[in-house]
Amino acid sequence: MRITHTVIESPYGPLTLVAADGVLSRLYMEGQRHRPPQETFGERADDGPFPEVIRQLEAYFAGELTQFKLDLAMLGTPFQQRVWHQLQQIPYGETRSYGELAEALGSPNASRAVGLANGKNPVGIIVPCHRVIGANDSLTGYGGGLDRKQRLLAFERGEPADALF
């Protein structure tokens, strides 16, 4: 398997894009929790999926794209895969609680497991784990940091970056 990566600038800091055999498999923010060592990102490259991923990310950050249309190669358990698919169903600018996601998956008592799978999402922003909140509408953990989560949610709602959730 050929692993390659590139780094781009974003309004939320540098983003490292990682591809496996030419398909986007991971997206990491600077200082992200669970970020693996740099040497696992493979060689630096600008080909493969990166031009299209960058185009769509730029359109998203410009407020012109609300749903990504990219092939993804995310490795995870079948349950994690189901959760990550469900994350992609949350509309732009909206949020869901862990319990609501568990309900949607047909496992109403699995909100904790949903939270763990959400935290392992390998392709943040594109697979919008930032749209998941606590049952009481509170901001909860986010691998990229709560400040980024708040800013992403405010951005998607068309609110000032410092707006309180």
Rosetta blueprint (number, residue, H / E / L):
1 M L
2 R L
3 I E
4 T E
5 H E
6 T E
7 V E
8 I E
9 E L
10 S L
11 P L
12 Y L
13 G L
14 P L
15 L E
16 T E
17 L E
18 V E
19 A E
20 A E
21 D L
22 G L
23 V E
24 L E
25 S E
26 R E
27 L E
28 Y E
29 M E
30 E L
31 G L
32 Q L
33 R L
34 H L
35 R L
36 P L
37 P L
38 Q H
39 E H
40 T H
41 F H
42 G L
43 E E
44 R E
45 A L
46 D L
47 D L
48 G L
49 P L
50 F H
51 P H
52 E H
53 V H
54 I H
55 R H
56 Q H
57 L H
58 E H
59 A H
60 Y H
61 F H
62 A L
63 G L
64 E L
65 L L
66 T L
67 Q L
68 F L
69 K L
70 L L
71 D L
72 L E
73 A L
74 M L
75 L L
76 G L
77 T L
78 P H
79 F H
80 Q H
81 Q H
82 R H
83 V H
84 W H
85 H H
86 Q H
87 L H
88 Q L
89 Q L
90 I L
91 P L
92 Y L
93 G L
94 E L
95 T L
96 R E
97 S E
98 Y H
99 G H
100 E H
101 L H
102 A H
103 E H
104 A H
105 L L
106 G L
107 S L
108 P L
109 N L
110 A L
111 S H
112 R H
113 A H
114 V H
115 G H
116 L H
117 A H
118 N H
119 G H
120 K L
121 N L
122 P L
123 V E
124 G L
125 I L
126 I L
127 V L
128 P L
129 C H
130 H H
131 R H
132 V E
133 I E
134 G L
135 A L
136 N L
137 D L
138 S L
139 L L
140 T L
141 G L
142 Y L
143 G L
144 G L
145 G L
146 L H
147 D H
148 R H
149 K H
150 Q H
151 R H
152 L H
153 L H
154 A H
155 F H
156 E H
157 R H
158 G L
159 E L
160 P L
161 A L
162 D L
163 A L
164 L L
165 F L
